[in-house]
Amino acid sequence: MKTKNLWFGFIAVIVISFGVLLYYGSEIYRQAPPVPEKVVTASGKTLFTGADIKDGQNVWQSMGGQEVGTVWGHGAYQAPDWSADWLHKEAMFMLDALAMKRANQKYDQLPEDQKASLKVLLQNDLRTNSYNPQTRILTISDLRADAIVSNSDFYSRLFTNDPAMDKLRDAYAIPVNQLKDPERVRKMNAFFFWTAWACVTNRPGREITYTNNWPSEELVGNRPTGSLILWTGFSVIVLLAGIGIMVWYYARNRQEESEILSENPVGNQTQTPSQKATLKYFWIVSALFVVQIVLGVVTAHYTVEGQALYGIPLSEWLPYSITRTWHVQIAIFWIATSWLATGLYYAPAISGHEPKYQKLGVDLLFIALLIIVVGSLLGQWYGVMQRLGFVQNFWFGHQGYEYVDLGRFWQLFLFVGLFIWLALMGRAIWPVLRRKDESRSLLVMFLISAIAIASFYGAGLMWGRQTNLAIAEYWRWWVVHLWVEGFFEVFAVVIISFLFVRMKLIKVNTATSSVLFSTIIFLSGGILGTFHHLYFSGTPTSVMAIGATFSALEVVPLVLMGNEAWDNVKISQSSTWIRKYKWPIYCFISVAFWNLVGAGIFGFLINPPIALYYMQGLNTTPVHGHTALFGVYGMLGIGLMLFVLRDMDTESVWKDKWIRFGFWAINFGLAAMVLISVLPVGLLQTIASVNKGLWFARSAEFMTQPDIVTFKWLRVFGDTLFGLGTVAVAWFIFGLKGGWSIEKK
């Protein structure tokens, strides 16, 4: 009966949450910042067309998009936020022009009372919504048109080859002649103008901009709204209430522990051909892991040397936007591959049945994944090097959206590949699903999570080449938050529970109840918590209210991660045969730790609306990103891989010298990277953002200060330790086949 009630709760959470998510998604469609057919001056001159703005979005995407600077706070942390930077430059040009006209002095030279009067004039000009929805024409003042010309000249020189911009290009890690075609530069400027226009223009009938007054910019009157404060306070209340209820429920329903068997119940199982075929997946995982970390080191180094790697002019062949793209993309590839291979290995073990041609399917899927990895990475390079047209770049090159940078063709290929994986999983476990025994509910959750993994990647196909950025961001976060952070998390909970049930470390009824309850709690906050990424992405205020409330609930189940870690420690020490699983279980302990610290503490550091208002786009975000994405999902990928490799040969004795060093070096290296480098830079940027605005916190002037540069260099210690740990783990894994990681009998 208890399990039945949990199933009702699970279904209710899914139906209600997605109903709300889709309803407010329709509101985002309806209220997204409009793209005008024309931008004209008060004197009748046409500056841009709607086609220019849309093509400009494609230009921005082709050079890396969110992998070089940010727009609306989303993207890379090198170079400015282009919307905030454009807006500040535009405002200063107009204030200087007004000051020269009134007092023949620059704005900064005026007394405060005159400055205040000029800011009123500026804000009346910029904040007034002069877009006509009937004609779809945006009319701007002649003064603002002059500011646009000035900004366009600046960015044209920055993104081409003006020698006077060399130092600034180094600070931004932008190669010389990033854009070789002047027409492409002109169109990109049109797109940058539009993103800044959305940041400063009031919504019709409202005293708040399309981006909810983001970014912070005192000159134009962009200040936190009352809604920001209200929903920040409400999110804290929800968090505290949720933690109280969660702790009470957990204490009330604490399950008794199973008796540990003296022998490994799965120690003598014979691997099927398809299970053996998954070994090559883990070799590729290990290789990609090392490559990804090397690219991360290069990307981090670009933040201090700009165009080179210790004097080598690497950006001529591999610019920052490519190394960062590959660093992020390969991380998703190797983590996902590890999880998919784990599913393929254990599916036949669940049913004890090897379907016909299962090995062939596993082999073909492996080849398909290799083609996707190599093809998408090459396509991204060709796109960033400006060797593809807009349409070709969209299909085969670089889409410019972080985490889903790969071209649409490769997206479709991967989508099909995921359904092939789902079919392989389903046909393997189907015989046992037909049996009505106590494990059926757990297996149904296993299948549901696999279906969700295959299906929800399809959200990345919901935008087109020139879809409004606000709408594209809505769907992108379906992929990043719901696919990567959401249903992979559910799959992880199910697969770990299954592994422990299979080893008879926990009872199947206990595991089923725990999985269902954990999933309900996680998805209750996780699905609608997607909106916390969209506070300032051209969305209505209601999105902020929902996102703030439910993202706080995401933290609730993480407060008990310490207890989960302790349970895993006890399991790892409970029997001689279980000690052979020490390092996979230690990885699960690490996952629990980083879930609490990375996803919980560092996540909530930036999630409340008032915090994110000042922190979005600063180095506080990669603090959460690295500790949550790698600390949780990466360590889980390593742990699952080690679990499978251990099950492939339960009799051998591992030499744990390299895996011990790798495990501790990776975890301590990750902590050092964050605590002595990335976090201090992010907190200093936050102070600058509060005091002067986001434009200043992201500016070359601020980021090249000696103290900031010192903190960047301090990252070398953590990165080096982390990198050595990565190599050690890969060396150990390859050594299981080569023999140097196994004790000789």
C-alpha positions, 0 to 999 in steps of 0.5 A: 500500500505504501508503494502504491501511494508513492506511485500516485505521488510520483504520477501527480508530481510529473503531471502537475509539474510539467503542466505548470512548466508548459503553461508558463512556457507558453507565456514565455512564447507570448511575452518574449522580447519582440524582434522588430521588423525594422529599427529606425531613427526619429528622423526616419533612417533605418539602422537594422532590419529584423533579418539583420538581428536574426542573422546577427544571432547566427553570427554570434553563434558561429563564433562560439556564442555562449562560449565566448562571453555571455549574453543575458548572463549565460555563457563563458566567464572570459570576455564581457557580458555583451548585452551589459557591456553594450548597454553601459557603453551606449549609456556613457556615450549618450550621457557624454553627448548630453553633457557636452551639449549642456555644459561642454564637459564630459559627464564624469566632470559634472557636479552631482546635481547635473549628473542626476538631471542627465540620467533622468533624460537618459532613462526617459530615452532608453526605458520608454518602449517605442516598439509598435506591435502593429507595424513591428517597427522600433523607433529610437532617438537620433542620439541613441542612433549615434551611440549605436554607431559608436558601439558598432565601430568599437566591436567591429575593431575588436572582432577584426584586426585593429592593432589598437585592440590587441591588448583587449583581445588578449584580455578577452581571449578573442583571436585576431580576425575572429570575424573576417567579413565586415557584413557579419560584424555589422549583423552581430552588432545588430544582435548585440543592440537587440539584447541590450534593448531588451535589458533596458526597455520597459515591458508594455504597461510595466515599470520593469524591463524585459529582463526584469531590470537585469543587469544591474546598471545604475545609469539607466535605472536598472535596480532590483525590483520588489519581486526580487526581494519578495521571492528571495525571502519566500525561497528561504522560508520554503527551504527551511520548511522543506528541510524540517519536513524532510528530516521528520519524514526520514527519521520516522521512516528509517528502514532497518539494515539488511544482514550482510552476506558472507559471500558475494551473491553475484561473484560467479555470474558469467558475462554475456557477449553484450556485457563483455562488449561494454568494456570498450565504452569504458576505455573511450570514457577514460580517454575522453576524460583525460582529453576533457581535463587537458582542454580544461587546463588550456581553457583556464590558462587562456584566462591569464595569457589570452592567446597563448599557452606558455608562449605557444600561439595556440589560439591560431588553431584552437581559440578559447571558444573551441577549447571551452566548447570541447571541454564542456561537450566532452564532459557530457559525452564521457559522463553520459557514455559511462552511464549508458554503458552501465545500463547496457551492462546491467540490463541482461543481468537484471533479467538473466536473459541475453536477447538475440543480436544484443551484442551487435546492437551494443557494438553498432551503438558504440560506433554511432557514439564515436561518429557523433563525438568526432563529427560534432567536435570537428563541425564546431571547429569549422564553425568557429573558424568561420568556414561555414555559412549560417545554415551549414553552421546550424546543421553541422557546426556550432549552435552557440548554446552552452551544453548543446553546442553541437550542430542540429544534425549531430543532435538528431543523430544522438537523439536516435542513438539514445532511442537505440540505447533505450530499445537495447535496454528495454528488450533486455529487461522486458522478460522480468518486467512481465513477472509480478514479483517484488522487484517489479516496481524498481524495474519499472522506475529503471525503465521510466528513467531510461525512457526519460533520458532518451526522450528529454534530449529531444527538447534540444530540437525545439528551437530553430536557427533563428528562434527568439533567444528567450524561447531558445533559452527556455528549451535549452534549460530543459536539456541542461536542467531536466535531462542532464541534472534531472532524469540522469539523477533519477537514473543514477538513484535507480541504478545504485539502488539496483546494484545494492539490491543485487548484492543483497546489501539492501532489501528490494522493498526498502530500495523501491520505497527509497527510490520512489520517495527520493524521486518525488522529492527531487522532481517536486523541486527539480522540474519547476526549479528549471525556471531559476535559470530563466529569471533574466532571460526575457521571461515574465515575473511569474517565472521568477516566482515559480523558479525561486520557490521550487529551486529552494526545494531542490536543496531539501533532499541534499541535506541528508547526503551526509547520512547517505555517505555514512551509510556507504562508508559502513557498507564498504567496511562490512565484509571482506568481499565488499571491500573489493568494491571499496573504490566504486563505493568511495566514488558514491561517497564522494557523490554524496559529499559534492551533492551537499556542497556543490549542488546544495550549498554552492547551488543555493549560494547563487539561486535566490533571485537577489543573489543571482541578480548580482552574480549571474555571469560571474565566477560564482556560477562555475563554482557551482558548475564544477562541483555539481557537474563533475563532483556529482555526475562525473564522480558518479560516472567514474563510480559506475564504471568502476562498479561494472569493471569490478563485476566483470572480474570479481575474483581478481585483486586490484592494485589500488595504488593508482586508483587511490591516488587518482580518487583523492587527487581529483577530489582535493584538486577540485576543492582547491581549484574552487576554494583558492581560485574560482570562488574568491574571484567570483566573490570579488566580482560580486562586490564589484557588481553590487558597487558598480554593475555587472559590466564592471565586474566582467570588464578587462579593467577589473579582471586584469587587476593584480589581485584577480590575476594572482587568484587566477594563477592560484588555480594552477595548484588545484588544476595540476592535482586534479589533472594528475588524478585524472591520468592516474584513474585512466592509467588504472582502468587501462591497467585492468586490461594490460595487467599492471592494475591487478595482483598476479596470482 
